Amino acid sequence: MSTTGATPDPLAALGALPGVAESVESVRKAVDRVYGHRIMRRRSNEITSEAALRAARGSAALSGADWALEEVRRRTDFGTDDEARVMGAALRLTAEAGQLLSIWRQSPLRVLARLHMVAAASDESRVGRPRQAGEAVDEPLIELPLPDAREVSGRLDGLADLIVAGSSAPALVTAAVVHGELLALRPFASHNGLVARAAERIVLIGSGLDPKAVCPAEVGHAEQGRAEYLGALDGYVSGTPEGMAAWIAHCGRSVEFGVRESTAVCEALQRGAA
């Protein structure tokens, strides 16, 4: 995404693309339904906790650790192998995202650095900072051409400027752009997919669309499948109106899948089955 020569509110312009308003409205209605569930009025903390677990499982699945939910719930050691480390990173990021909401609008780059540090759980010098020229990126599941370090720096600054300036665009549009831009750039040496989905989560919660964090888009991204996820990302990277609209619609469906998941949890609690 380039902001060169852009309108004062380029994110709002994306909201006017064909089909985007329909996606936004569909998401809003879905979110309203789950927030209106009678269980949400009495046991929302339980729904939030369960949604966080399922969000982490979904995000990890897209980064190569596709575990059953009960396996995630049962395990306590997340450092034994590559998949376990991915799952551990996803769980840490989901927990951390809620602590960074107040910082995001003032300093999104600081938040992204923190997310990478949490995901990597390492004190290596390149953790928590954008990659430099010549540094490799460990993100094997995303095979798009890799922008060079100079382009990454410029586009990250542009994204941060958009967030700090604020936008009249719907939360879904902003969340989709943040997610797509971070996947396209892969600014860190590792864990970019996990960080991108955590940043999307922060936007959806912090915007007020999902203040209780009960509509985990990560669940929907995983449920739609990696092939569809990557295909939609290709549309974002293309920069065409059709491609951008398709990516935003994909993100909208993902939120709706997250709503469906939490609605099922509400129904189970109502029946006394969970």
VOGU-3710 file (C-alpha; in Angstrom, 3 decimals, decimal comma):
1> msttgatpdp> 0,000/0,000/0,000  1,429/3,347/-0,996  0,293/6,674/0,395  2,115/8,706/-2,225  -0,269/11,229/-3,744  -3,043/9,796/-1,635  -6,140/11,551/-0,375  -6,045/12,940/3,189  -7,860/9,782/4,355  -6,854/6,937/2,025
11> laalgalpgv> -8,354/4,298/4,291  -11,761/5,933/3,929  -11,375/5,675/0,159  -10,981/1,915/0,529  -14,270/1,838/2,398  -15,956/3,094/-0,766  -14,751/0,187/-2,924  -17,478/-2,030/-4,407  -18,711/-4,594/-1,906  -16,822/-3,192/1,090
21> aesvesvrka> -19,805/-1,409/2,614  -21,745/-4,674/2,438  -18,914/-6,520/4,207  -18,768/-3,854/6,905  -22,522/-3,996/7,476  -22,553/-7,793/7,591  -19,781/-7,779/10,195  -21,534/-5,129/12,274  -24,757/-7,132/12,367  -22,908/-10,322/13,298
31> vdrvyghrim> -21,025/-8,590/16,114  -24,239/-7,033/17,410  -25,868/-10,471/17,541  -23,199/-12,061/19,711  -22,998/-9,030/21,999  -26,748/-9,240/22,416  -26,657/-12,865/23,525  -28,040/-13,271/27,037  -24,928/-15,204/28,173  -22,713/-12,266/27,196
41> rrrsneitse> -24,468/-10,109/29,766  -23,587/-12,470/32,609  -20,477/-14,405/31,605  -18,601/-12,256/29,116  -15,244/-12,843/30,836  -15,533/-16,561/30,149  -16,377/-15,909/26,499  -13,394/-13,579/26,194  -11,024/-16,159/27,674  -12,294/-18,911/25,410
51> aalraargsa> -12,151/-16,639/22,359  -8,523/-15,800/23,140  -7,576/-19,467/23,274  -9,311/-20,158/19,981  -7,762/-17,069/18,394  -4,274/-18,280/19,314  -5,021/-21,742/17,957  -6,236/-20,267/14,655  -3,283/-17,940/14,224  -0,809/-20,716/15,001
61> alsgadwale> -2,518/-23,007/12,477  -1,806/-20,486/9,715  1,840/-20,439/10,780  2,240/-24,206/10,603  1,066/-25,457/14,012  -2,425/-26,799/13,336  -3,303/-28,355/16,680  -6,660/-29,490/17,970  -8,149/-27,091/20,485  -7,993/-29,672/23,275
71> evrrrtdfgt> -4,287/-30,170/22,595  -3,719/-26,435/23,041  -5,755/-26,530/26,234  -3,865/-29,540/27,590  -0,268/-28,603/26,798  1,938/-26,631/29,138  5,327/-26,979/27,433  5,586/-24,817/24,341  9,328/-24,925/23,785  9,994/-28,513/22,793
81> ddearvmgaa> 9,787/-28,323/18,990  9,030/-25,909/16,155  5,254/-26,353/16,244  5,140/-26,017/20,018  7,168/-22,812/19,822  4,782/-21,379/17,219  1,831/-22,220/19,445  3,524/-20,683/22,451  4,219/-17,507/20,486  0,576/-17,295/19,373
91> lrltaeagql> -0,665/-17,699/22,948  1,707/-15,030/24,240  0,688/-12,602/21,497  -3,008/-13,065/22,114  -2,486/-12,307/25,802  -0,213/-9,342/25,086  -2,458/-7,677/22,509  -4,930/-6,541/25,138  -2,168/-4,768/27,063  -1,169/-2,612/24,118
101> lsiwrqsplr> -4,456/-1,013/23,123  -3,711/2,369/24,700  -0,307/2,614/23,017  -1,380/1,608/19,503  -2,942/4,890/18,395  0,018/6,938/19,645  2,916/4,665/18,695  2,016/1,732/16,432  5,650/1,003/15,566  6,452/0,623/19,249
111> vlarlhmvaa> 3,586/-1,836/19,554  4,767/-3,842/16,551  8,275/-4,015/18,027  6,818/-5,261/21,301  4,694/-7,872/19,544  7,743/-9,233/17,754  9,731/-9,393/20,977  6,899/-11,291/22,662  6,570/-13,702/19,744  10,292/-14,365/19,398
121> asdesrvgrp> 10,911/-14,649/23,150  14,573/-13,963/22,493  17,136/-11,292/23,275  18,841/-11,478/19,888  19,809/-8,063/18,543  17,463/-8,264/15,576  14,369/-9,050/17,652  11,924/-6,175/17,953  13,295/-4,116/15,085  12,575/-4,111/11,332
131> rqageavdep> 14,987/-6,182/9,305  17,987/-4,516/7,734  19,439/-4,897/4,253  20,608/-8,448/3,607  18,826/-10,033/6,561  16,881/-13,185/5,771  13,250/-13,698/6,738  11,955/-16,958/8,179  8,354/-16,981/6,924  8,142/-20,122/4,760
141> lielplpdar> 4,357/-20,191/4,385  4,240/-16,822/2,598  6,080/-16,934/-0,692  5,408/-13,446/-2,042  8,332/-11,351/-3,283  10,061/-9,757/-0,319  10,313/-5,943/-0,309  13,781/-4,609/0,450  14,612/-3,004/3,781  14,319/0,561/2,476
151> evsgrldgla> 10,815/-0,060/1,144  9,842/-1,753/4,401  10,988/1,244/6,415  9,116/3,739/4,253  5,893/1,765/4,183  5,959/1,077/7,930  6,343/4,795/8,547  3,439/5,455/6,183  1,256/2,899/7,951  2,122/4,378/11,339
161> dlivagssap> 1,250/7,868/10,090  -2,168/6,643/8,971  -2,882/5,063/12,350  -1,747/8,100/14,342  -3,676/10,505/12,096  -6,848/8,479/12,489  -9,412/7,685/9,838  -13,134/7,745/9,271  -12,820/4,292/7,693  -14,681/1,430/9,382
171> alvtaavvhg> -12,654/-0,654/11,806  -12,797/-3,641/9,449  -11,051/-1,659/6,706  -8,291/-0,402/9,001  -7,758/-3,850/10,505  -7,563/-5,457/7,059  -5,012/-2,915/5,833  -2,819/-3,293/8,911  -2,940/-7,081/8,592  -2,334/-7,122/4,844
181> ellalrpfas> 0,456/-4,560/4,920  2,406/-6,422/7,580  2,074/-9,705/5,695  3,158/-8,041/2,449  6,178/-6,368/4,070  7,233/-9,104/6,507  9,207/-6,434/8,370  10,765/-8,735/10,954  13,161/-11,631/10,642  10,502/-14,078/11,871
191> hnglvaraae> 6,931/-14,443/13,191  5,473/-11,891/10,787  2,217/-13,764/10,252  1,592/-14,066/13,983  2,423/-10,395/14,505  0,173/-9,304/11,619  -2,808/-11,188/13,008  -2,156/-9,848/16,511  -2,083/-6,303/15,107  -5,398/-6,922/13,336
201> rivligsgld> -6,766/-8,091/16,688  -5,614/-4,868/18,369  -7,392/-2,732/15,757  -10,656/-4,652/16,016  -10,680/-4,456/19,810  -9,309/-0,938/20,199  -11,659/0,520/17,585  -14,664/-0,421/19,689  -15,990/-2,913/17,144  -15,140/-5,813/19,455
211> pkavcpaevg> -14,245/-4,245/22,820  -14,614/-7,497/24,783  -12,474/-9,460/22,285  -15,098/-12,104/21,602  -15,003/-12,072/17,776  -11,625/-13,664/16,973  -10,833/-13,085/13,305  -7,942/-15,534/13,639  -10,470/-18,354/13,914  -12,024/-17,333/10,622
221> haeqgraeyl> -8,744/-16,916/8,784  -7,822/-20,456/9,773  -11,263/-21,906/9,060  -11,317/-20,527/5,542  -8,037/-22,313/4,933  -4,484/-21,342/4,120  -5,036/-21,417/0,357  -7,903/-18,929/0,554  -5,947/-16,783/2,999  -2,964/-16,570/0,681
231> galdgyvsgt> -5,178/-16,053/-2,363  -6,889/-13,111/-0,689  -3,492/-11,733/0,312  -2,435/-11,857/-3,344  -5,364/-9,532/-4,014  -4,145/-7,088/-1,384  -0,606/-7,123/-2,734  -1,881/-6,504/-6,266  -3,131/-3,113/-5,120  -6,071/-3,237/-7,514
241> pegmaawiah> -9,500/-2,092/-6,312  -10,854/-5,595/-6,871  -7,959/-7,202/-4,999  -8,168/-4,818/-2,072  -11,928/-5,269/-1,805  -11,517/-9,062/-1,893  -8,975/-8,951/0,945  -11,236/-6,737/3,070  -14,152/-9,087/2,386  -12,001/-12,052/3,415
251> cgrsvefgvr> -11,149/-10,318/6,689  -14,829/-9,554/7,212  -15,788/-13,200/6,745  -13,063/-14,114/9,216  -14,610/-11,881/11,875  -17,999/-13,456/11,169  -16,518/-16,931/11,623  -15,109/-15,714/14,936  -18,579/-14,500/15,905  -20,026/-17,887/15,034
261> estavcealq> -17,405/-19,589/17,211  -18,163/-17,430/20,234  -21,900/-17,772/19,684  -21,450/-21,535/19,879  -19,568/-21,092/23,157  -22,431/-18,927/24,460  -24,933/-21,610/23,498  -22,871/-24,300/25,206  -22,660/-22,244/28,395  -26,389/-21,638/28,249
271> rgaa> -27,019/-25,389/28,063  -24,593/-25,968/30,928  -22,324/-27,983/28,660  -19,226/-25,805/29,038
//
